[in-house]
Amino acid sequence: MSIKEQVKALRRIPLFSKLDDSRLNVLAFAADKMTFATGEILFEEGKRGAAGFLILDGTVDLRREELGRLAGGMSVSKDSLIGELSMLADVPYAATAVATSNVAALRIGKQLFYKVAEEFPEVAEHALKIIDGRIDTALAELRIVQKSLK
């Protein structure tokens, strides 16, 4: 996949959608291009997060451990960014990502993301808004669960 196609893929991700092409070109060029065969693990639940993965082609299952075994979860495909909270907030991965087909991905490491955010503060500001929104959603869901337990 060309840099131009990678830039288009990055633009479709809300976290990067506000960046201009020159900044997206830098990010696409510096990110690690990776491939995974069917059954390969991109990252594991509970492991310290170091990167997010933009899926360029293929499908990935996100699975969580239940009773000592991986349980089915959610399937993601092209133009999905996974593991981004680990990339942004230095938290362990919340699920295990398993390739369910041949996968092409951009690995965006934490250091690369921080370097881009340092050079382009609007990226950091946008990332904080996304994290804030996810925290608000999680808190709202916890309140619903809390009310159902009373």
N, C-alpha and C positions, 0 to 999 in steps of 0.2 A: 504494500500500500504506500502510495506516495505521501510526501509531507503535506501536499495540498489536500489530499483526502483525509489525512489525520487532523488537519486544521478544521475541516468541515465537521468531522466527528466531535472534536473538542467543543466547537461552537454550539453543538446541540445539547451540551451538558450545562444545566443551569449555573453551576459554579463558575464556568468559564465563558458563558454566553455574552458577557459585557466587554470582554477583551477585544481589542482590535486585532487584525490579521498579523501584524508584525509581532505582537506579544504571543499570539497563539503559535506562530512559526517557531519562536524561540522554545516554547514549551514542547511542541511536537518534536523538534530536533533533539532536545536534551533528554526527553523521556526514553526509557528503555523499551525497545520493541521486543516482545516475547511471544512465543508460541507454546501451546500446551496440547498434548494428545488427549484423546478421550480417556477419562479416568484419572488424569493428573490433577493434583491439588495445587491451586493458585495460592491459597493461604488457609491456615487452620484456626478454628475457634479457640479463643483464649490466648493465642500467641500474641506477643507484643507487636502492635501494628507499626509498619514502617512505610507503607505505600498504599495508594489507591490504584485500581486497575480499570482502565477504560476498555471495554470489550469492543473490538473492531469487527470481529467476525466470530461466529460460533455461538454456543450456548453454555451456560454455567449454572449449576444448581447451588444454591446457598442452603446449607444444612446445619442443623443444630443438634448437639448431642442430647439424647434423651435416654435415660436408663442405661448408660454405658454404650450406646450405639448411635450412629448418625441417623437421624430421622429426616424424612423428606421435608423440603421447605419450599422455597420460591425459586423459580427458574428465571434467569435473565439472559438477554441476548444483545445483539449489536446496539451500540450507542448507550450502553448502561455503564455507569461509574459505580464500582463496588469497592468497599473498604475505605471509602473516603473519610469517614469519621476517624479511623485509625491514622490516616494521613494528616488530618487536620489537628486532632486533639491528643495524639499520642496515647490512645487507649487500645486495649487488646481487641482483636477481631471478634465480632459478635457471632460469627458463623464460620463454617468451613466452606470454601468455594471449590467445587469439583467440576472440571470440564466434562460436559456430556456430549461433546463433539470436538473436533479439532478447533482450537481457539487461537485467534490472534488478538493481542492486547497491548496497550501502552501501559507500562508500569511507571506511575508518577510517584517518585520517592518523596518522603517528607522533606528532605533537605532541598530538593529541587522546588517543591511547592513553596517552602519558606523563602527561598531565594527570589522566586517570581513575586511572591507577596511583598517582599521587602522592596523590590524595585518598582512594583506597581501596587501602591496601597489600596487601590480600588478592589483588587483581588482579595486582600485580607478583609476589607470591610464587607464584601459580598459573602465571603466564607463565614464570617461571624453572624450575619443575618440568617444564613442557612442553618447554622448550628443552633441559633436562638429559636428558630422556627421548629426545629426537631425537638428541642427541649420542651417547648410549649406543647407540642403534640403529645409527647410522652407523658407530661404532667397531666394533661387532660384525660388521657387514657387511664392513668393511675387513679385519678379521681373517680372515674366511672367504675373501675374495679373495686375501689374502696367502698363506694356507695352500695354496690351489689353484695358486698360481704357483711353489711350491717343488718 
